[in-house]
Amino acid sequence: MEDILEKLKTSILEYDLDGAALWARQAIHEGIEPLSAMDALTMAIRQVGDGFASGDLFLPDLVGAADAMQSALPILQDAIMNSGQTREPLGVVVLGTVAGDIHTIGKSMVGALLSAEGFEVHDVGINVSADQFINTIMEQGADILAMSALLSVTAPEMEKVINRLVEKGIRDQVKVMVGGGAITATFATSIGADGYSATAPGAVNLARTFNEKI
């Protein structure tokens, strides 16, 4: 069984989408606890994230590993649900790219890494309006909002969403993290966000710090 988990981990490290799905299914078939298989995914993606942070790996490596993990993740999540096991989430995250912006790669990487880390992630997609963000936050009881914008013309949409949180009286219940090519730490501070990260691994670290404060 340890061999299967090692192969699952290796498939992530080698960016093997088909292999990741294969070994995830094999793990379930062999009776391995889905949570143990999920832990193998988490260890692998953390290793890639650490390599990216240290400069030993690059963006294509991070994208490849996240894609491989995404091919295995639904299989294990379904198995966890069917087994009746519970994995207490570290937090509930609503994730999306703001209105007018259709870029998805960075957002999807953040979602994959947060899911592997143990957060419950609700990805509302791209070109998301302020009302869509707010409605999902309220429906899911989210405590973290993660917004992305690649374009400078769409970046101001983030402030609109934060203002809507204030209008709804729930701003103090939700930590807001922002990122994307158009965003800087200075901009994040100016719109009242709680944090900013330029990278997907950094976003996970930021979410962890939020979790300690929630």
C-alpha positions in Angstrom: 0.0 0.0 0.0 2.9 2.4 0.8 4.1 1.7 -2.8 0.8 2.9 -4.2 0.9 6.1 -2.2 4.5 6.7 -3.3 3.5 6.3 -6.9 0.6 8.7 -6.4 3.0 11.2 -4.9 5.5 10.6 -7.7 2.8 11.2 -10.4 2.3 14.7 -8.9 6.0 15.4 -8.8 6.3 14.2 -12.5 3.2 16.2 -13.6 1.6 13.0 -14.8 -2.2 13.7 -15.1 -3.1 10.1 -16.2 -0.9 8.6 -13.6 -2.3 10.7 -10.8 -5.8 9.6 -11.7 -4.7 6.0 -12.1 -3.0 5.7 -8.7 -5.8 7.6 -6.9 -8.2 5.0 -8.2 -5.8 2.2 -7.4 -5.4 3.5 -3.9 -9.2 3.3 -3.4 -9.4 -0.1 -5.0 -6.8 -1.5 -2.7 -8.6 -0.2 0.4 -6.3 2.6 1.3 -8.0 5.2 3.4 -8.9 8.1 1.1 -7.6 10.6 3.7 -4.2 8.9 3.6 -4.1 9.2 -0.2 -5.1 12.9 0.2 -2.2 13.4 2.5 0.1 12.0 -0.1 -1.2 14.6 -2.6 -0.6 17.3 0.0 3.0 16.3 0.7 3.7 16.2 -3.1 2.2 19.6 -3.8 3.9 21.1 -0.8 7.2 19.8 -2.1 6.6 21.5 -5.5 5.5 24.7 -3.8 8.6 24.8 -1.6 10.7 24.2 -4.8 9.0 27.1 -6.5 9.5 29.3 -3.5 13.2 28.5 -3.3 13.7 29.1 -7.0 14.5 25.5 -7.8 11.3 25.1 -9.7 9.4 27.5 -12.0 5.9 28.4 -13.0 5.4 25.6 -15.5 6.4 23.1 -12.8 3.8 24.5 -10.5 1.1 24.5 -13.2 2.0 20.9 -14.1 1.8 19.7 -10.6 -1.5 21.5 -9.9 -3.0 20.0 -13.0 -1.9 16.5 -12.0 -3.3 17.0 -8.6 -6.6 18.2 -10.0 -7.0 14.9 -11.9 -6.7 12.9 -8.7 -8.5 15.2 -6.3 -12.1 14.6 -7.4 -11.5 10.8 -7.2 -10.3 11.0 -3.6 -12.9 13.6 -2.6 -15.7 11.3 -3.8 -14.2 8.4 -2.0 -14.0 10.4 1.2 -17.7 11.4 0.9 -18.8 7.8 0.1 -16.8 6.4 3.0 -18.4 8.7 5.5 -15.1 10.0 6.7 -14.7 13.6 7.5 -11.8 15.9 6.9 -12.4 19.0 9.0 -11.6 21.9 6.7 -9.1 24.5 7.8 -11.5 27.1 6.5 -14.1 27.8 3.8 -12.8 29.7 0.8 -14.7 31.4 -2.0 -12.4 31.8 -4.9 -12.8 33.6 -8.2 -11.6 36.0 -10.9 -13.3 39.4 -10.8 -15.8 40.8 -13.3 -14.4 41.6 -16.7 -11.5 39.3 -16.3 -11.4 35.8 -17.8 -7.9 34.6 -16.7 -8.0 31.3 -14.9 -4.6 29.6 -14.6 -3.4 31.4 -11.4 -6.8 31.1 -9.8 -7.0 27.4 -10.5 -3.6 26.8 -9.1 -4.5 28.6 -5.9 -7.7 26.5 -5.6 -5.8 23.3 -6.1 -3.2 24.1 -3.5 -5.8 25.3 -1.0 -7.8 22.1 -1.5 -4.8 19.9 -1.0 -3.9 21.8 2.1 -7.3 21.1 3.6 -9.4 24.1 2.9 -12.9 23.7 1.5 -12.8 25.7 -1.7 -15.7 27.0 -3.7 -14.4 28.2 -7.1 -17.0 30.5 -8.6 -15.0 30.8 -11.8 -14.1 33.8 -13.9 -15.8 37.1 -14.7 -17.5 37.0 -11.3 -19.7 39.9 -10.2 -19.6 41.4 -6.8 -23.1 40.0 -6.1 -22.0 36.5 -7.2 -19.1 36.6 -4.7 -21.3 37.9 -1.9 -24.1 35.4 -2.5 -21.7 32.5 -2.5 -19.9 33.7 0.6 -23.3 33.9 2.4 -24.5 30.5 1.1 -21.3 28.6 2.0 -20.6 30.4 5.2 -17.1 31.3 3.9 -14.5 32.8 6.1 -12.0 33.6 3.4 -12.5 35.3 0.0 -9.7 35.0 -2.6 -10.0 37.2 -5.6 -7.7 37.4 -8.7 -7.3 40.0 -11.4 -4.7 39.9 -14.2 -5.8 43.2 -15.9 -5.3 46.6 -14.4 -8.7 47.7 -15.8 -10.4 44.9 -13.8 -8.5 45.3 -10.5 -10.9 48.0 -9.1 -13.6 45.4 -9.1 -12.0 44.0 -6.0 -12.8 47.1 -4.0 -16.4 46.9 -5.2 -16.6 43.4 -3.7 -15.1 44.6 -0.4 -17.5 47.5 -0.3 -20.4 45.1 -0.8 -19.1 43.0 2.1 -19.3 46.2 4.2 -22.8 47.0 3.0 -24.0 43.5 3.9 -22.5 43.8 7.4 -20.2 40.8 7.0 -16.9 42.4 6.3 -15.5 41.5 9.7 -16.5 37.9 9.2 -14.5 37.4 6.0 -10.7 37.6 5.5 -10.0 39.0 2.0 -6.9 37.9 0.0 -6.1 39.2 -3.4 -3.6 38.4 -6.1 -2.9 38.4 -9.9 -0.7 40.1 -12.3 -2.4 43.5 -11.9 -2.2 43.5 -8.1 0.5 44.8 -5.7 0.8 44.8 -1.9 0.2 48.6 -2.0 -2.9 48.2 -4.1 -4.2 45.5 -1.7 -3.7 47.8 1.3 -5.4 50.7 -0.5 -8.6 48.8 -1.1 -8.8 47.4 2.4 -7.8 43.7 1.6 -6.4 41.7 4.5 -3.6 40.3 2.5 -1.8 39.9 -0.8 0.4 37.2 -2.4 2.1 37.2 -5.8 2.3 33.4 -6.0 0.0 30.4 -5.5 2.1 28.9 -2.7 2.2 32.3 -1.0 -1.6 32.4 -1.1 -1.7 29.1 0.8 0.6 30.4 3.4 -1.5 33.5 3.7 -4.7 31.5 4.1 -2.9 29.5 6.9 -2.2 32.7 8.8 -5.8 33.8 8.3 -6.9 30.4 9.7 -5.0 31.1 12.9 -6.9 34.4 13.3 -10.4 33.2 12.4 
